[in-house]
Amino acid sequence: MRASRLLSIQMLLETRGRMAAPALAAALEVSVRTLYRDIDELTAAGVPVYAERGRAGGFQLLPGWKTTLTGFTPAEAQAVFLSGLGGPAADLGLGAQVRSAQLKLHAALPAPMRGAARRVSDKLHLDPVEWYREADPLPELATVASAVWDERQLEIAYESWTRTARQVVHPLGLVLKAGAWYLVAAREQKVRTFRVSNISAARVLEDRSSVRPRGFDLARHWAASVQRFERDLYAGEAEVLATARGLADLRRLGAALARALREVPEPPAADGRVQVRIPIESVEQAAGMLLRLAPGVEVLKPAPLRRAVAERIVAAGRCYGLRVRP
């Protein structure tokens, strides 16, 4: 830990130039007293750190001196691929490794390129969580990630719709989709998907290696499973009349609807409507979804869906003291 901190001091002074003691200590998350001890240890090891007193003073390296950048640790090498995802990297317990890897990379760049590299983090931030939704609590994510990295079997207590079951799985990978973490794992020779927030307990089986299916590719598997999920989910179809505003609202409901409406032309007039077919999950789900889009969207078929929307309109009218003819 201390050796890593000493290297970080060198990197900070090399990339940022002169730094005051309080600022340098804050960057390292240590006390000023600890920082002075680290500086003494660096100078004793031959690193040319010297101090300038005064209001604009601080620690800096001898001009022209440059450290030899050592190789990344295994954890830092993993963290490089997450360097644009500070939040998810921290979820996985790699936040410190990301910061260390970025510092090493920045120090290795030629001086003219450092400013441009630093501006990336200043001007680009990625927030993967959807609007109006809190991030899932993830008390077991670090344990799950450890099993994935170390290729060890994992015992989990998984909460489904009906019950909580304990099972042993072979972790294959982690996926972050729309702010939610998913574990892809093999169980009973089948590849399955587990939402990490539904894992109430997890234990790595240190003495049991996980078995990876031959030729398994996480990205390819995930893309195929998403397509299969959407195909199975949207088992029905509906015909609707939609205005231009209604079409825009329908496309915002999800990727499946956006694909179905990709080639649909806009209505010929501002107040005109077009008849289109859209995929739906079920009559009950579609009734609530399409009612919110009225009057921009009117259901034509199937008859049970049109009737379900009408019944909801009548019931809503009664709530507000309106007389709506069934």
C-alpha positions as CSV (number, residue, x, y, z in Angstrom):
1,M,0.0,0.0,0.0
2,R,2.7,2.5,1.0
3,A,4.9,1.6,-2.1
4,S,1.9,2.3,-4.3
5,R,1.4,5.6,-2.6
6,L,5.1,6.6,-3.1
7,L,4.7,5.8,-6.7
8,S,1.6,7.9,-6.9
9,I,3.4,10.9,-5.4
10,Q,6.0,10.7,-8.2
11,M,3.3,10.4,-10.8
12,L,1.3,13.4,-9.4
13,L,4.4,15.6,-9.3
14,E,5.4,14.5,-12.7
15,T,2.0,15.2,-14.3
16,R,0.9,18.2,-12.4
17,G,4.1,19.9,-11.5
18,R,4.5,21.8,-8.2
19,M,1.9,20.9,-5.6
20,A,1.3,22.3,-2.1
21,A,1.5,19.8,0.7
22,P,-2.2,20.0,1.7
23,A,-3.3,19.5,-2.0
24,L,-0.9,16.6,-2.4
25,A,-2.1,15.0,0.9
26,A,-5.7,15.4,-0.1
27,A,-5.1,13.8,-3.5
28,L,-3.6,10.8,-1.7
29,E,-6.2,10.8,1.0
30,V,-3.6,10.9,3.8
31,S,-2.6,13.4,6.5
32,V,0.0,16.1,5.8
33,R,2.2,14.5,8.5
34,T,2.0,11.1,6.6
35,L,2.9,13.0,3.4
36,Y,6.0,14.5,4.9
37,R,7.2,11.0,6.0
38,D,6.6,9.7,2.5
39,I,8.5,12.6,1.0
40,D,11.4,11.8,3.3
41,E,11.3,8.2,2.2
42,L,11.3,9.1,-1.5
43,T,14.3,11.4,-1.1
44,A,16.2,8.8,0.8
45,A,15.6,6.4,-2.1
46,G,17.1,8.9,-4.5
47,V,14.0,10.5,-6.0
48,P,14.8,14.2,-6.5
49,V,11.9,15.8,-4.7
50,Y,12.5,19.2,-3.3
51,A,10.4,21.9,-1.6
52,E,10.0,25.6,-2.2
53,R,8.7,27.8,0.6
54,G,6.3,30.7,0.3
55,R,2.7,31.3,-0.7
56,A,3.3,29.7,-4.2
57,G,5.6,27.0,-2.9
58,G,5.2,23.3,-2.6
59,F,6.9,20.0,-3.6
60,Q,8.2,19.3,-7.1
61,L,10.6,17.1,-8.9
62,L,13.9,18.2,-10.2
63,P,13.3,19.6,-13.8
64,G,14.0,17.0,-16.5
65,W,13.7,14.0,-14.1
66,K,11.3,11.3,-15.1
67,T,10.4,8.0,-13.4
68,T,10.5,4.8,-15.3
69,L,6.9,3.6,-15.7
70,T,6.5,0.1,-14.4
71,G,3.9,-2.4,-15.7
72,F,0.3,-2.5,-14.6
73,T,-0.8,-4.8,-11.8
74,P,-3.4,-7.4,-12.9
75,A,-6.2,-5.4,-11.2
76,E,-5.1,-2.2,-12.9
77,A,-5.0,-3.9,-16.3
78,Q,-8.6,-4.9,-15.8
79,A,-9.5,-1.4,-14.6
80,V,-8.1,0.3,-17.7
81,F,-11.1,-1.1,-19.7
82,L,-13.4,0.5,-17.2
83,S,-11.6,3.8,-17.0
84,G,-14.5,5.7,-18.6
85,L,-17.0,4.2,-16.1
86,G,-16.0,5.6,-12.7
87,G,-19.3,4.6,-11.0
88,P,-19.4,1.0,-12.2
89,A,-15.7,0.5,-11.5
90,A,-16.2,1.7,-7.9
91,D,-19.2,-0.8,-7.7
92,L,-16.8,-3.6,-8.6
93,G,-14.2,-2.5,-6.0
94,L,-11.8,-1.2,-8.7
95,G,-12.2,2.6,-8.1
96,A,-8.7,2.9,-6.6
97,Q,-7.2,0.9,-9.4
98,V,-8.9,3.0,-12.1
99,R,-7.4,6.2,-10.5
100,S,-4.0,4.6,-10.3
101,A,-4.1,3.3,-13.9
102,Q,-5.2,6.7,-15.2
103,L,-2.4,8.4,-13.3
104,K,0.2,6.0,-14.8
105,L,-1.2,6.4,-18.3
106,H,-1.2,10.2,-17.9
107,A,2.4,10.2,-16.7
108,A,3.5,8.0,-19.7
109,L,2.1,10.5,-22.3
110,P,4.3,13.1,-23.9
111,A,3.9,16.5,-22.2
112,P,2.0,18.1,-25.2
113,M,-0.7,15.3,-25.0
114,R,-1.4,15.5,-21.3
115,G,-3.7,18.5,-21.4
116,A,-5.9,16.9,-24.0
117,A,-6.0,13.7,-22.1
118,R,-7.0,15.4,-18.9
119,R,-9.8,17.3,-20.7
120,V,-11.5,14.0,-21.5
121,S,-12.4,13.5,-17.9
122,D,-13.2,17.2,-17.4
123,K,-15.7,17.2,-20.3
124,L,-17.1,13.6,-20.5
125,H,-19.1,11.9,-17.8
126,L,-21.2,8.7,-18.2
127,D,-24.2,8.1,-15.9
128,P,-25.6,4.7,-16.8
129,V,-28.7,4.8,-14.5
130,E,-32.0,5.7,-16.1
131,W,-34.0,8.8,-15.3
132,Y,-36.4,8.7,-12.3
133,R,-34.8,5.5,-10.9
134,E,-32.5,4.8,-8.0
135,A,-29.6,2.5,-8.5
136,D,-30.1,-1.0,-7.3
137,P,-28.6,-1.9,-3.8
138,L,-25.7,-4.2,-4.5
139,P,-24.4,-5.7,-1.3
140,E,-23.0,-8.8,-3.0
141,L,-21.6,-7.3,-6.2
142,A,-18.0,-7.3,-4.9
143,T,-18.2,-11.0,-3.9
144,V,-19.8,-11.9,-7.3
145,A,-17.1,-9.9,-9.1
146,S,-14.4,-11.7,-7.2
147,A,-15.8,-15.1,-8.3
148,V,-15.8,-13.9,-11.9
149,W,-12.2,-12.6,-11.9
150,D,-10.8,-15.6,-10.1
151,E,-12.9,-18.2,-12.0
152,R,-14.3,-19.8,-8.9
153,Q,-17.7,-21.3,-8.4
154,L,-20.2,-19.2,-6.5
155,E,-22.9,-20.2,-4.0
156,I,-25.8,-17.7,-4.1
157,A,-29.2,-17.2,-2.5
158,Y,-31.3,-15.9,-5.3
159,E,-34.7,-14.2,-4.9
160,S,-37.2,-15.0,-7.7
161,W,-40.8,-13.9,-8.0
162,T,-42.0,-16.8,-5.8
163,R,-39.1,-17.9,-3.5
164,T,-35.5,-17.7,-2.5
165,A,-33.4,-20.6,-3.6
166,R,-29.8,-21.5,-2.8
167,Q,-27.7,-22.7,-5.8
168,V,-24.2,-23.1,-7.0
169,V,-23.3,-21.5,-10.3
170,H,-20.2,-21.2,-12.6
171,P,-19.7,-17.4,-13.1
172,L,-19.0,-16.4,-16.7
173,G,-19.2,-12.6,-16.7
174,L,-20.9,-9.5,-15.5
175,V,-23.0,-7.2,-17.7
176,L,-24.2,-3.6,-16.9
177,K,-27.4,-2.7,-18.7
178,A,-29.4,0.5,-18.1
179,G,-27.9,0.9,-14.6
180,A,-28.6,-2.7,-13.5
181,W,-25.9,-5.4,-13.0
182,Y,-26.5,-8.9,-14.3
183,L,-24.4,-12.1,-13.6
184,V,-24.2,-14.5,-16.6
185,A,-23.4,-18.0,-15.2
186,A,-23.7,-21.6,-16.0
187,R,-25.8,-24.0,-14.0
188,E,-26.8,-27.5,-14.8
189,Q,-25.0,-27.1,-18.1
190,K,-27.2,-24.2,-19.1
191,V,-26.2,-20.5,-19.3
192,R,-28.5,-18.4,-17.2
193,T,-28.8,-14.7,-16.3
194,F,-29.2,-13.5,-12.7
195,R,-29.9,-9.9,-11.6
196,V,-27.3,-9.1,-9.0
197,S,-29.6,-7.0,-6.9
198,N,-31.7,-10.2,-6.4
199,I,-28.7,-12.0,-4.9
200,S,-29.3,-11.8,-1.1
201,A,-26.2,-13.8,-0.2
202,A,-23.1,-14.9,-2.0
203,R,-20.1,-17.1,-1.1
204,V,-17.0,-17.8,-3.3
205,L,-16.1,-21.5,-3.2
206,E,-12.3,-21.0,-3.2
207,D,-11.5,-24.7,-3.7
208,R,-13.8,-25.2,-6.7
209,S,-12.8,-23.7,-10.1
210,S,-15.6,-22.7,-12.4
211,V,-16.0,-24.4,-15.8
212,R,-16.4,-22.2,-18.9
213,P,-18.3,-23.6,-21.9
214,R,-16.0,-24.1,-24.9
215,G,-16.1,-21.1,-27.2
216,F,-18.3,-19.0,-24.9
217,D,-18.3,-15.3,-25.9
218,L,-20.0,-13.0,-23.3
219,A,-20.8,-10.1,-25.7
220,R,-22.2,-12.4,-28.4
221,H,-24.2,-14.4,-25.8
222,W,-25.7,-11.2,-24.3
223,A,-26.8,-9.8,-27.6
224,A,-28.5,-13.1,-28.6
225,S,-30.2,-13.4,-25.2
226,V,-31.5,-9.8,-25.4
227,Q,-33.0,-10.5,-28.8
228,R,-34.5,-13.8,-27.6
229,F,-36.0,-12.0,-24.5
230,E,-37.6,-9.3,-26.6
231,R,-38.9,-11.9,-29.1
232,D,-40.5,-14.0,-26.3
233,L,-41.7,-10.9,-24.4
234,Y,-43.5,-9.3,-27.3
235,A,-45.6,-12.3,-28.2
236,G,-48.7,-10.3,-29.4
237,E,-49.5,-7.6,-31.9
238,A,-51.9,-4.7,-32.0
239,E,-53.1,-2.3,-34.7
240,V,-53.4,1.4,-33.7
241,L,-54.1,4.8,-35.3
242,A,-51.3,7.3,-34.4
243,T,-50.7,11.0,-35.0
244,A,-47.2,12.3,-35.5
245,R,-46.9,12.9,-31.8
246,G,-48.3,9.5,-31.1
247,L,-45.7,7.9,-33.3
248,A,-42.9,9.7,-31.5
249,D,-44.4,8.6,-28.1
250,L,-44.6,5.0,-29.3
251,R,-41.0,5.0,-30.4
252,R,-39.9,6.2,-27.0
253,L,-41.5,3.2,-25.3
254,G,-38.7,0.8,-26.2
255,A,-36.3,-0.6,-28.8
256,A,-38.8,-3.2,-30.0
257,L,-41.4,-0.6,-30.9
258,A,-38.8,1.8,-32.3
259,R,-37.7,-1.0,-34.7
260,A,-41.3,-1.8,-35.7
261,L,-42.0,1.8,-36.5
262,R,-38.6,2.6,-38.2
263,E,-40.0,2.7,-41.8
264,V,-43.5,4.1,-40.9
265,P,-44.1,7.4,-42.8
266,E,-45.3,10.5,-40.9
267,P,-49.1,11.3,-41.2
268,P,-49.8,13.3,-44.4
269,A,-51.3,16.3,-42.4
270,A,-50.6,17.8,-39.0
271,D,-53.9,16.5,-37.6
272,G,-53.7,13.2,-39.7
273,R,-53.2,9.7,-38.5
274,V,-51.6,6.5,-39.8
275,Q,-52.5,2.9,-39.1
276,V,-49.6,0.8,-37.8
277,R,-48.9,-2.6,-36.3
278,I,-46.9,-2.7,-33.0
279,P,-45.7,-5.6,-30.8
280,I,-47.2,-5.9,-27.3
281,E,-46.6,-8.1,-24.3
282,S,-50.1,-8.8,-23.2
283,V,-53.6,-7.2,-23.2
284,E,-53.3,-6.0,-19.6
285,Q,-49.8,-4.5,-20.1
286,A,-50.6,-2.9,-23.4
287,A,-53.9,-1.4,-22.1
288,G,-52.0,0.6,-19.4
289,M,-49.2,1.5,-21.8
290,L,-51.4,2.8,-24.7
291,L,-53.9,4.5,-22.5
292,R,-51.2,7.0,-21.5
293,L,-50.7,7.9,-25.1
294,A,-54.3,8.9,-25.9
295,P,-55.5,10.7,-27.8
296,G,-52.4,10.5,-30.0
297,V,-52.8,6.8,-30.2
298,E,-56.1,4.9,-30.6
299,V,-56.3,1.1,-30.4
300,L,-58.1,-0.6,-33.3
301,K,-57.3,-4.3,-32.8
302,P,-57.4,-6.8,-31.1
303,A,-60.9,-6.3,-29.8
304,P,-60.0,-7.4,-26.2
305,L,-57.3,-4.7,-26.0
306,R,-59.6,-2.0,-27.4
307,R,-62.2,-3.0,-24.8
308,A,-59.7,-3.0,-22.0
309,V,-58.6,0.5,-22.8
310,A,-62.2,1.7,-23.0
311,E,-63.0,0.1,-19.6
312,R,-60.0,1.9,-18.1
313,I,-61.2,5.2,-19.5
314,V,-64.7,4.7,-18.0
315,A,-63.3,3.7,-14.6
316,A,-61.0,6.8,-14.6
317,G,-64.0,9.0,-15.5
318,R,-65.9,7.7,-12.5
319,C,-63.0,8.5,-10.2
320,Y,-63.2,12.2,-11.3
321,G,-67.0,12.4,-11.3
322,L,-67.3,12.3,-15.1
323,R,-70.1,10.4,-16.9
324,V,-68.3,8.4,-19.6
325,R,-70.5,6.3,-21.8
326,P,-69.2,2.7,-21.9
